[in-house]
Amino acid sequence: MRVHVVSDVHGNAEDLAKAGEGADALICLGDLVLFLDYADHSRGIFPDLFGVENADRLVELRTARRFDEARDLGRRLWAELDVDRETAIEAAVRRQYAELFAAFPTPTYATYGNVDIPRLWPEYAGPGTTVLDGQRVELGGLTFGFVGGGLCTPMRTPYEISDEEYAAKVEALGDVDVLCSHIPPDVPELTYDTVARRFERGSRALLDAIRRTRPRYALFGHVHQPLARRMRIAATECVNVGHFASAGRPFALEW
């Protein structure tokens, strides 16, 4: 059995269409939407609406963790644009989802990232795509558990939930062979982004579940340039499957 795993697709539909080649199934751990490309500030919903110069400024503020100033900039730009914010963003996300979900091979098993909008997924997920969040599926004799979304941060991305709600989804999985999530367990080496030079939020509930249930693998994304891409916690191999938007290559799991 061979399964390919991707995360943090962020608009890379071209490589996504090839990600399942040679595999029995594709797993996607979320963040399909591209709001702003921190490597190329001309790409994404934000520069399409407000231009590259404003995208440069927003990245500068966020990288410096000046989140209040970043939100002030956003409010000013939206006021000047004089359009309904939610309507404009949803229209842009819908355009991206139409292209990205069409690129998924059959079968695909997917969960949400923190920048995704879960309520829109049923409109775009075809019969070959199974969406799971706090749920399990068996593939080739192994049980895979899925936990989508992220935890609350100053960034206030679309699908952030409380620690308690997140922990309840982890608990609902029970024992699994492969624990699949968008965010990593709360381990400094796995949550630190070496380019952004900050710690992203990891989950203590995931870490506790790994120590308690000892799955074979814990697979995740979210941290684009981690200090450690993989490490072992007791019997579990923890793997950041990579920033697919830039790498364009899936992680392969064989058994």
C-alpha positions as a Markdown table, in Angstrom:
| # | Residue | x | y | z |
|---|---|---|---|---|
| 1 | Met | 0.0 | 0.0 | 0.0 |
| 2 | Arg | 1.3 | 3.5 | -0.9 |
| 3 | Val | -0.3 | 6.7 | 0.3 |
| 4 | His | 0.8 | 10.2 | -0.7 |
| 5 | Val | 0.3 | 13.0 | 1.9 |
| 6 | Val | 0.3 | 16.8 | 1.3 |
| 7 | Ser | -0.4 | 19.8 | 3.4 |
| 8 | Asp | -0.3 | 23.6 | 2.9 |
| 9 | Val | -1.3 | 23.5 | -0.7 |
| 10 | His | -2.0 | 27.2 | -0.8 |
| 11 | Gly | -3.2 | 27.4 | -4.4 |
| 12 | Asn | -0.8 | 25.0 | -6.0 |
| 13 | Ala | -3.3 | 23.2 | -8.2 |
| 14 | Glu | -0.8 | 22.3 | -10.9 |
| 15 | Asp | 1.3 | 20.1 | -8.6 |
| 16 | Leu | -1.8 | 18.9 | -6.7 |
| 17 | Ala | -3.2 | 17.4 | -9.9 |
| 18 | Lys | 0.0 | 15.1 | -10.0 |
| 19 | Ala | 0.3 | 14.4 | -6.3 |
| 20 | Gly | -1.6 | 11.1 | -6.4 |
| 21 | Glu | 0.5 | 9.6 | -9.2 |
| 22 | Gly | 1.7 | 6.1 | -8.2 |
| 23 | Ala | -0.3 | 6.1 | -5.0 |
| 24 | Asp | -3.3 | 4.1 | -3.9 |
| 25 | Ala | -4.7 | 7.2 | -2.2 |
| 26 | Leu | -4.0 | 10.9 | -1.5 |
| 27 | Ile | -4.3 | 12.5 | 1.9 |
| 28 | Cys | -4.5 | 16.3 | 2.2 |
| 29 | Leu | -4.0 | 18.0 | 5.6 |
| 30 | Gly | -5.5 | 21.3 | 4.6 |
| 31 | Asp | -4.7 | 24.9 | 3.9 |
| 32 | Leu | -5.9 | 24.9 | 0.3 |
| 33 | Val | -6.5 | 28.6 | 0.2 |
| 34 | Leu | -3.8 | 31.1 | -0.8 |
| 35 | Phe | -4.5 | 34.4 | 1.0 |
| 36 | Leu | -1.0 | 35.8 | 0.7 |
| 37 | Asp | 2.3 | 34.1 | -0.4 |
| 38 | Tyr | 5.0 | 35.2 | 2.0 |
| 39 | Ala | 7.7 | 34.2 | -0.5 |
| 40 | Asp | 6.0 | 36.0 | -3.5 |
| 41 | His | 3.9 | 38.9 | -2.4 |
| 42 | Ser | 2.2 | 39.2 | -5.8 |
| 43 | Arg | 0.3 | 35.9 | -5.3 |
| 44 | Gly | -2.9 | 35.4 | -3.4 |
| 45 | Ile | -6.2 | 37.0 | -2.5 |
| 46 | Phe | -4.8 | 40.0 | -0.6 |
| 47 | Pro | -2.5 | 41.3 | -3.4 |
| 48 | Asp | -5.2 | 40.7 | -6.0 |
| 49 | Leu | -7.4 | 43.1 | -4.0 |
| 50 | Phe | -4.9 | 45.6 | -2.6 |
| 51 | Gly | -1.7 | 45.4 | -4.7 |
| 52 | Val | 1.8 | 44.2 | -4.0 |
| 53 | Glu | 3.0 | 47.3 | -2.1 |
| 54 | Asn | 0.3 | 46.8 | 0.5 |
| 55 | Ala | 1.1 | 43.1 | 0.6 |
| 56 | Asp | 4.7 | 43.9 | 1.3 |
| 57 | Arg | 3.6 | 46.1 | 4.2 |
| 58 | Leu | 1.3 | 43.5 | 5.7 |
| 59 | Val | 4.0 | 40.8 | 5.6 |
| 60 | Glu | 6.4 | 43.2 | 7.2 |
| 61 | Leu | 4.0 | 43.9 | 10.1 |
| 62 | Arg | 3.0 | 40.3 | 10.6 |
| 63 | Thr | 6.6 | 39.1 | 10.5 |
| 64 | Ala | 7.4 | 41.6 | 13.2 |
| 65 | Arg | 4.4 | 40.3 | 15.2 |
| 66 | Arg | 2.8 | 43.8 | 15.1 |
| 67 | Phe | -0.6 | 42.2 | 14.7 |
| 68 | Asp | -2.6 | 45.2 | 15.8 |
| 69 | Glu | -1.0 | 47.4 | 13.2 |
| 70 | Ala | -1.5 | 44.7 | 10.6 |
| 71 | Arg | -5.2 | 44.6 | 11.4 |
| 72 | Asp | -5.4 | 48.4 | 11.3 |
| 73 | Leu | -3.9 | 48.3 | 7.8 |
| 74 | Gly | -6.4 | 45.8 | 6.8 |
| 75 | Arg | -9.4 | 47.8 | 8.1 |
| 76 | Arg | -8.2 | 50.9 | 6.3 |
| 77 | Leu | -7.7 | 49.1 | 3.0 |
| 78 | Trp | -11.1 | 47.5 | 3.2 |
| 79 | Ala | -12.7 | 50.8 | 3.9 |
| 80 | Glu | -11.0 | 52.4 | 1.0 |
| 81 | Leu | -12.1 | 49.5 | -1.3 |
| 82 | Asp | -15.7 | 50.1 | -0.3 |
| 83 | Val | -16.9 | 46.5 | -0.9 |
| 84 | Asp | -18.3 | 43.9 | 1.5 |
| 85 | Arg | -15.3 | 42.1 | 2.9 |
| 86 | Glu | -16.9 | 38.7 | 3.5 |
| 87 | Thr | -18.5 | 38.7 | 0.0 |
| 88 | Ala | -15.2 | 39.6 | -1.7 |
| 89 | Ile | -13.2 | 37.0 | 0.2 |
| 90 | Glu | -15.7 | 34.2 | -0.2 |
| 91 | Ala | -15.9 | 34.9 | -4.0 |
| 92 | Ala | -12.1 | 34.6 | -4.2 |
| 93 | Val | -12.0 | 31.5 | -2.1 |
| 94 | Arg | -14.7 | 29.9 | -4.2 |
| 95 | Arg | -12.6 | 30.4 | -7.3 |
| 96 | Gln | -9.6 | 28.7 | -5.7 |
| 97 | Tyr | -11.7 | 25.8 | -4.3 |
| 98 | Ala | -13.2 | 25.1 | -7.7 |
| 99 | Glu | -9.8 | 24.7 | -9.2 |
| 100 | Leu | -8.2 | 22.8 | -6.3 |
| 101 | Phe | -10.9 | 20.3 | -5.5 |
| 102 | Ala | -11.1 | 19.5 | -9.3 |
| 103 | Ala | -7.4 | 18.6 | -9.0 |
| 104 | Phe | -7.9 | 16.0 | -6.3 |
| 105 | Pro | -7.4 | 12.4 | -7.5 |
| 106 | Thr | -9.7 | 9.6 | -6.5 |
| 107 | Pro | -9.6 | 8.6 | -3.7 |
| 108 | Thr | -8.6 | 11.6 | -1.6 |
| 109 | Tyr | -9.0 | 11.9 | 2.2 |
| 110 | Ala | -8.9 | 15.5 | 3.3 |
| 111 | Thr | -9.2 | 17.6 | 6.5 |
| 112 | Tyr | -9.2 | 21.4 | 7.0 |
| 113 | Gly | -6.4 | 23.8 | 7.6 |
| 114 | Asn | -6.6 | 26.9 | 9.7 |
| 115 | Val | -7.0 | 29.1 | 6.6 |
| 116 | Asp | -9.8 | 27.0 | 5.1 |
| 117 | Ile | -13.5 | 27.7 | 5.2 |
| 118 | Pro | -15.2 | 24.3 | 6.2 |
| 119 | Arg | -18.7 | 25.3 | 5.3 |
| 120 | Leu | -17.8 | 25.7 | 1.6 |
| 121 | Trp | -16.2 | 22.3 | 1.3 |
| 122 | Pro | -19.4 | 20.2 | 0.7 |
| 123 | Glu | -20.1 | 22.3 | -2.4 |
| 124 | Tyr | -16.7 | 21.4 | -4.0 |
| 125 | Ala | -15.8 | 17.9 | -2.7 |
| 126 | Gly | -16.7 | 15.4 | -5.4 |
| 127 | Pro | -17.6 | 11.7 | -4.8 |
| 128 | Gly | -13.9 | 10.7 | -4.8 |
| 129 | Thr | -13.0 | 13.1 | -1.9 |
| 130 | Thr | -13.8 | 12.1 | 1.7 |
| 131 | Val | -13.7 | 15.0 | 4.2 |
| 132 | Leu | -12.8 | 13.9 | 7.8 |
| 133 | Asp | -12.5 | 16.0 | 11.0 |
| 134 | Gly | -12.5 | 14.1 | 14.3 |
| 135 | Gln | -13.1 | 11.0 | 12.3 |
| 136 | Arg | -11.3 | 7.8 | 11.3 |
| 137 | Val | -10.9 | 5.7 | 8.1 |
| 138 | Glu | -9.2 | 2.4 | 7.4 |
| 139 | Leu | -6.7 | 2.2 | 4.5 |
| 140 | Gly | -4.9 | -1.0 | 3.7 |
| 141 | Gly | -5.4 | -2.4 | 7.2 |
| 142 | Leu | -4.3 | 0.7 | 9.1 |
| 143 | Thr | -6.6 | 3.1 | 10.9 |
| 144 | Phe | -6.1 | 6.8 | 10.1 |
| 145 | Gly | -7.5 | 9.5 | 12.3 |
| 146 | Phe | -8.0 | 13.1 | 11.1 |
| 147 | Val | -8.1 | 16.4 | 13.1 |
| 148 | Gly | -8.6 | 19.6 | 11.1 |
| 149 | Gly | -8.1 | 23.3 | 11.8 |
| 150 | Gly | -5.9 | 25.3 | 14.1 |
| 151 | Leu | -5.9 | 26.8 | 17.5 |
| 152 | Cys | -6.6 | 30.4 | 18.4 |
| 153 | Thr | -3.8 | 32.9 | 17.5 |
| 154 | Pro | -3.5 | 36.7 | 17.0 |
| 155 | Met | -3.6 | 36.0 | 13.3 |
| 156 | Arg | -7.3 | 35.1 | 13.6 |
| 157 | Thr | -7.4 | 32.9 | 10.5 |
| 158 | Pro | -10.8 | 31.5 | 9.4 |
| 159 | Tyr | -10.8 | 28.0 | 11.1 |
| 160 | Glu | -9.2 | 28.5 | 14.5 |
| 161 | Ile | -11.0 | 26.8 | 17.4 |
| 162 | Ser | -10.5 | 26.6 | 21.2 |
| 163 | Asp | -8.1 | 24.2 | 22.8 |
| 164 | Glu | -11.1 | 22.4 | 24.4 |
| 165 | Glu | -12.9 | 21.9 | 21.1 |
| 166 | Tyr | -9.7 | 20.7 | 19.5 |
| 167 | Ala | -8.9 | 18.3 | 22.3 |
| 168 | Ala | -12.4 | 16.8 | 22.0 |
| 169 | Lys | -11.8 | 16.0 | 18.4 |
| 170 | Val | -8.5 | 14.3 | 19.2 |
| 171 | Glu | -10.2 | 12.3 | 22.0 |
| 172 | Ala | -13.0 | 11.2 | 19.7 |
| 173 | Leu | -10.4 | 9.4 | 17.5 |
| 174 | Gly | -9.3 | 6.8 | 20.1 |
| 175 | Asp | -6.4 | 4.6 | 19.1 |
| 176 | Val | -5.2 | 5.0 | 15.5 |
| 177 | Asp | -2.2 | 3.8 | 13.6 |
| 178 | Val | -1.7 | 7.1 | 11.8 |
| 179 | Leu | -2.7 | 10.4 | 13.4 |
| 180 | Cys | -3.2 | 13.1 | 10.7 |
| 181 | Ser | -3.6 | 16.7 | 11.6 |
| 182 | His | -3.0 | 20.1 | 10.1 |
| 183 | Ile | -1.1 | 21.5 | 13.1 |
| 184 | Pro | 1.8 | 19.7 | 14.8 |
| 185 | Pro | 1.9 | 18.4 | 18.4 |
| 186 | Asp | 3.2 | 21.0 | 20.8 |
| 187 | Val | 6.9 | 20.3 | 20.6 |
| 188 | Pro | 9.3 | 23.3 | 20.2 |
| 189 | Glu | 11.4 | 21.7 | 17.4 |
| 190 | Leu | 8.2 | 21.0 | 15.4 |
| 191 | Thr | 6.5 | 24.3 | 15.9 |
| 192 | Tyr | 9.3 | 26.8 | 15.3 |
| 193 | Asp | 9.5 | 28.3 | 11.8 |
| 194 | Thr | 13.1 | 29.2 | 11.0 |
| 195 | Val | 12.2 | 31.7 | 8.3 |
| 196 | Ala | 9.4 | 33.5 | 10.1 |
| 197 | Arg | 11.4 | 33.2 | 13.3 |
| 198 | Arg | 8.5 | 32.4 | 15.5 |
| 199 | Phe | 6.7 | 29.6 | 17.2 |
| 200 | Glu | 3.5 | 28.5 | 15.6 |
| 201 | Arg | 0.8 | 27.0 | 17.8 |
| 202 | Gly | 1.0 | 23.3 | 18.3 |
| 203 | Ser | -1.5 | 21.1 | 20.1 |
| 204 | Arg | -0.9 | 19.7 | 23.6 |
| 205 | Ala | -3.8 | 17.4 | 23.0 |
| 206 | Leu | -2.1 | 15.9 | 20.0 |
| 207 | Leu | 1.1 | 15.4 | 22.1 |
| 208 | Asp | -0.8 | 13.8 | 24.9 |
| 209 | Ala | -2.5 | 11.4 | 22.5 |
| 210 | Ile | 0.8 | 10.5 | 20.9 |
| 211 | Arg | 2.3 | 9.6 | 24.3 |
| 212 | Arg | -0.8 | 7.8 | 25.4 |
| 213 | Thr | -1.9 | 5.8 | 22.3 |
| 214 | Arg | 1.5 | 5.5 | 20.5 |
| 215 | Pro | 0.4 | 5.6 | 16.9 |
| 216 | Arg | 3.0 | 4.5 | 14.2 |
| 217 | Tyr | 3.0 | 7.9 | 12.6 |
| 218 | Ala | 1.8 | 11.5 | 13.4 |
| 219 | Leu | 1.6 | 13.4 | 10.1 |
| 220 | Phe | 1.0 | 17.2 | 10.0 |
| 221 | Gly | 2.0 | 20.4 | 8.2 |
| 222 | His | 1.2 | 24.1 | 9.1 |
| 223 | Val | 4.8 | 25.1 | 9.9 |
| 224 | His | 6.4 | 25.8 | 6.6 |
| 225 | Gln | 10.1 | 25.9 | 7.5 |
| 226 | Pro | 10.3 | 23.8 | 10.7 |
| 227 | Leu | 13.4 | 23.5 | 12.9 |
| 228 | Ala | 12.9 | 19.7 | 12.7 |
| 229 | Arg | 11.0 | 18.1 | 9.9 |
| 230 | Arg | 10.7 | 14.8 | 11.7 |
| 231 | Met | 11.4 | 13.4 | 15.1 |
| 232 | Arg | 10.4 | 10.4 | 17.2 |
| 233 | Ile | 8.3 | 10.6 | 20.3 |
| 234 | Ala | 8.4 | 7.3 | 22.0 |
| 235 | Ala | 7.1 | 4.8 | 19.4 |
| 236 | Thr | 5.7 | 7.4 | 17.1 |
| 237 | Glu | 7.5 | 8.9 | 14.1 |
| 238 | Cys | 6.3 | 12.5 | 13.8 |
| 239 | Val | 6.6 | 13.9 | 10.3 |
| 240 | Asn | 6.0 | 17.4 | 8.9 |
| 241 | Val | 4.9 | 16.4 | 5.4 |
| 242 | Gly | 6.1 | 19.7 | 4.0 |
| 243 | His | 5.0 | 23.0 | 2.5 |
| 244 | Phe | 3.4 | 21.6 | -0.7 |
| 245 | Ala | 2.9 | 25.0 | -2.2 |
| 246 | Ser | 6.6 | 25.5 | -2.6 |
| 247 | Ala | 7.9 | 21.9 | -2.7 |
| 248 | Gly | 5.3 | 20.5 | -5.0 |
| 249 | Arg | 6.1 | 17.0 | -3.8 |
| 250 | Pro | 4.0 | 14.7 | -1.6 |
| 251 | Phe | 5.3 | 12.7 | 1.3 |
| 252 | Ala | 5.0 | 9.0 | 0.6 |
| 253 | Leu | 4.0 | 6.4 | 3.2 |
| 254 | Glu | 4.3 | 2.8 | 2.3 |
| 255 | Trp | 3.5 | -0.4 | 4.2 |
